[in-house]
């Protein structure tokens, strides 16, 4: 039973840790929501560091369980994690201060009640490992186990730092390359995640009764009160909002998503990195789009006129639209960042450190759009499969090959 608990929790912690590690900015946004909900907003500057630390700790604990290394440390760590988050998710489920606990990042979305019941299922396994933490012999000596722990900590830290400095190695969001934003938005409109149920209370002869707006009582009843509740439909959408406005406040979302030509879109969530070094790499791309009469524009979370002034100071002139900051952070985890759109489909995304050269940009424009998207999707899938296969193989070899570190008799 201990082996089953160890393997199940090991896989759970490795998966939970790595899907958050590949998107540290996204997990830091969830931590920011926690800090605000619990009245400790002064901790917000630590959200990114906390996101990287928590995801790394989860991943390393999962690896330790799979290897059966550092039994006492792993048992204590998993027990404390599961105990704390079971209580936390119970509080979230009852009071609902935040909508998403973020336990699996953007990879798997669960409601607060689903998350609590999930933790309730796995908590006994953590308790079992904790109670039996000193009842089995070590797999290897401490001087052999600690370097392995440090190695895997370095791996997950590298993944987090790389994903922060560039873009997530694996994008689980609805705005990933290859997705048709227009189609996903239309799907969300036709099948909403929430419905609003209104109940009207009327009284007659001292008795009260509840009615619905489409079945009202006759005039002999007296209106007392009304209440509207938000009801989940059970449907979850990767994209539920992408609203873009022009300087007059008019929506231009559909206009932009229906553009038939390949559009260069500069996404701005803050003033960070809007300097000459970054914008000088965007200038030739804008000039190329302008020469060909192809669309190019910026979508900013800052006021449009202010954004235009910032860009013009560095010689970049382009139409500027506005959108909600959280929406733009969902679209891309870089500020600024570039997105390439064609008829509502995301063809490519670049962080500000990875803006393509004019030569590479022109080369991409000459290729078949479907080929560009397919190649990007294959690269992501292949990268993910190789990482998972390599990780499992390494864990297996380490677990089976520690004969050289055992005491000889």
Secondary structure, 3 states (H helix, E strand, C coil): CHHHHHHHHHHHHHHHHHHHHCCHHHHHHHHHHHHHHCCCHHHHHHHHHHHHHHHHHHHHHHHHHHHCCCHHHHHHHHHHHHHHHHHHHHHHHHHCCCCCCCCCCCCCCCCHHHHHHHHHHHHHHHHHHHHCCCCCCCCCCHHHHHHHHHHHHHHHHHHHHHHHHCCCCCCCCCCCCCCEHHHHHHHHHHCCCEEEEEEEEEEECCEEEEEECCECCCCCCEEEEEEEEEEECCCCCCCCCCCCECCCCCECHHHHHCCCCCEEEEEECCCCCCCHHHHHHHHHHHHHHHHHCCCEEEEECCCHHHHHHHHHHCCCCCEEEECCHHHHHHHCCCCCEEEEEECCEEEEEEEHHHCCCHHHHHHHHHCCHHHHHHHHHHHHHHHHHHHHHHHHHHHHHHHHCHHHHCCCC
